[in-house]
Amino acid sequence: MYDRERLQNVLTGIKRDFEGAIEDPDDNPNYSMIRSQELIGRIHSFIIDQLENNGIDQSRIHEDEVVYGYPKSKSQDILVHDFESRRPIVGPHISINVRSQLSSIGKNYDTIYERIFAESTSLHNRFPYLPLGYFFLLPKRGYDSDAKNDNRVERSEEYDIEKYIDSFASISGREDPNDDVWKYEAICLLIVDFSQDPPMIMDDIEYYVEEGLVSADFAETYGSEVISVDDFFDKLIRDYKRRYALVHDFSSDRDDPNQDLSGY
């Protein structure tokens, strides 16, 4: 599970500052955030908090560190490793990358998807046991780029949400180190309705159907789990414990110390 209230507060702040920077760029010091990492950094902080809440010690969580995959190396947004401890060094334990795309969503789809696909392939080629996650923030409707340039907030860009759900579901849910290297253990498509105040986390597939964003047949096929953050952290932590049981310090877990660990 995850802290829904905390995530809601993060999204509210992103909406306020992003839209405020569009409408008032001269007086608003947050204008540079539109092209900076400050906004997405709030998502980073949220994810780090959730890892800590799931028993990962703060000292083992790192940001913006390069991992040498095969054939490419790349900086990872959030990385869990134990390189400075006395435990055996077995490579990174968890890696999570974060992205937001608030405008120009449709035309950037191919580039986004190809990069995400290539990254999982490179990392799992070298670290097949690595639980790999991708956290992707998308709006229900994208912010219009032309309106933004005129200091107007317009959420009018429609894009193929079914395509995003379908394609990202196809590379999510890797269960075993012997599975396809291009798959991620967990992907979160965090689709948010920023027209509402506070922003609405769209984790109910029926809402998509009611809004005409997906067909009823599509919703029945995929269900809501592929677009929800609900199981994202549980899946990564579960895979981590199963694959790294000999190096994980279970005594540091914040859960009940008497919990049944036989499933790991």
HUKA-V292454 format. One record per helix or strand of 2 or more residues. SS is the DSSP state (H for helix, E for strand). FROM is the first residue (numbers start at 0). LEN is the number of residues. If there is no record, write none. Layout:
BEGIN
ss->(SS;SS)
from->(FROM;FROM)
len->(LEN;LEN)
END
This chain:
BEGIN
ss->(H;H;H;H;E;E;E;H;E;E;H;E;H;E;E;H;H;H;H;H)
from->(3;28;37;57;60;72;93;108;130;141;144;154;160;185;199;204;215;224;231;249)
len->(20;7;16;3;8;8;8;18;9;2;5;3;10;8;2;6;7;3;12;3)
END
